[in-house]
Amino acid sequence: MTDLTKLKIAEARDALRKGDVTSAELTEACLSAIDKADALNAFVHKTPEIAREQAAAADARIKAGDAPALCGIPLGIKDLFCTKGVASQAASAILDGFKPEYESTVTSQLFDAGAVMLGKLNMDEFAMGSSNETSTYGNVINPWRRGNDDAALTPGGSSGGSASAVAADLCLGATGTDTGGSIRQPAAFTGITGIKPTYGRCSRWGIVAFASSLDQAGPMAKDVRDAAIMLQAMCGHDPKDSTSADLPVPDFEAMLTGDIKGKTIGIPREYHMDGMPAEIDALWAEGRKMLQDAGAKLVDISLPHTKYALPAYYVIAPAEASSNLARYDGVRYGHRAKLSHGDGITEMYEKTRAEGFGEEVKRRVMIGTYVLSAGFYDAYYNRARKVRTLIKKDFEDVFAQGVDAILTPATPSAAFGLGEMTEADPVQMYLNDVFTVTVNLAGLPGIAVPTGVDKQGLPLGLQLIGRPWEEGDLLNCAYALEQAAGFVAKPAKWW
């Protein structure tokens, strides 16, 4: 077989079943590609020994005829997932040296399904960022370039390492997490597919928390079918997570018929933002036409509270982060600052956090602590929670009117250059989440599908938002969009 790393999960599964290739061969091909791609800075903890061991076990399982769909498939794992005995730092200096003694539920399920872990992937520190520039490991580089320009571009964030690795064919799929768009925005920036399932569909146990009421794990893959295969293995009820839903997991792949005749797709008027680039607008119009041609009925809808989503998100998420990050104190694990004579426990906390947390994390912790403080709790946090309820109701009203899915842009632009949206104006960076945060606030499933390229040859994606717990239906709509768009562009290899 030719370049094994270019295989999709479904193709590799079929080749493994037929005996055309072994998991060991597939794994070696990926390990070799990873070693040649250090310029991308996507993999930050390589685990070749674990990968080879898991690949050998997968080959034995396939030979015995007892192999789920993911058996033998090499994946990358975002550094936010705790992996037993392997550094799990959430890309933060404060967790330097932390190697958990347990496995996150999602990675346990993937390994039970026979998946192979190639290593841990770079990300924004504690998943806080939209460009993968806040990591203690340094920036991730997008494998795509603008035309003949050599400028390094962002792969998006926070799952930037996952997006870059999948787009560059270093792994066949990767785990991501999405708190305000951290799966869908990087997927759109790198020309891959990423789905954030309904809140509660994937267990959060063993995933380092950012904002507990918004965080959700999901797959990042080369196409919709691969995302469906991975998602099925990642989902399921987990008694260790109180927010995990006790619902059966359907066969998502079997639901990919591509038939969306009679489906109603909503087009929200509030997503026509002022100053939206013409290319994004044109792509959205093209997407509408594709779905219409596939037999769907398009209706204009209103989600009136959309304009309050970003401010509400940037109150709720930092508030939950400031609470979650209080556990990093230098006492039990991770980094501890060197103390001067006479320093007490307060000085230890202060120095450890000052050294361990990056600037963006400090900024969000301070915002979060402020909005939760006695004088401002009602003015900010409680008000934001009320807005969140209104946003959720907007979606419920639309779905009650018979809308099956909602089509929107995934991002307000194509990938931008690293350093282009710097410290000077963090709010400009926050605007990257404008199309994605509503989905997290409402706990809905959302998927980003690559559907075109801009005039500089960079990928652009569209987002479909589905009804709660109907990921299968959403994946099928995305599959129809993917078939119509026929996106096959790949980055030219420069690394």
Secondary structure as UniProt FT lines:
FT   HELIX           4..6
FT   HELIX           9..18
FT   HELIX           23..35
FT   HELIX           38..40
FT   STRAND          43..46
FT   HELIX           48..63
FT   TURN            64..65
FT   TURN            69..72
FT   STRAND          74..78
FT   TURN            79..80
FT   TURN            84..85
FT   TURN            90..91
FT   HELIX           93..95
FT   TURN            96..97
FT   HELIX           105..112
FT   TURN            113..114
FT   STRAND          116..121
FT   HELIX           125..127
FT   TURN            136..137
FT   TURN            147..148
FT   HELIX           160..167
FT   TURN            168..169
FT   STRAND          173..178
FT   TURN            182..183
FT   HELIX           184..190
FT   STRAND          193..196
FT   TURN            199..200
FT   TURN            205..206
FT   TURN            212..214
FT   STRAND          216..221
FT   HELIX           224..234
FT   TURN            239..240
FT   TURN            242..243
FT   HELIX           253..255
FT   TURN            261..262
FT   STRAND          264..268
FT   HELIX           269..271
FT   TURN            274..275
FT   HELIX           278..293
FT   TURN            294..295
FT   STRAND          297..301
FT   HELIX           304..308
FT   HELIX           309..324
FT   HELIX           325..327
FT   TURN            341..342
FT   HELIX           345..356
FT   HELIX           359..372
FT   TURN            374..376
FT   HELIX           377..382
FT   HELIX           383..400
FT   TURN            401..402
FT   STRAND          405..409
FT   TURN            418..419
FT   TURN            423..424
FT   HELIX           426..430
FT   HELIX           431..433
FT   TURN            434..436
FT   HELIX           437..442
FT   STRAND          446..453
FT   TURN            455..456
FT   STRAND          459..466
FT   TURN            468..469
FT   HELIX           471..485
//
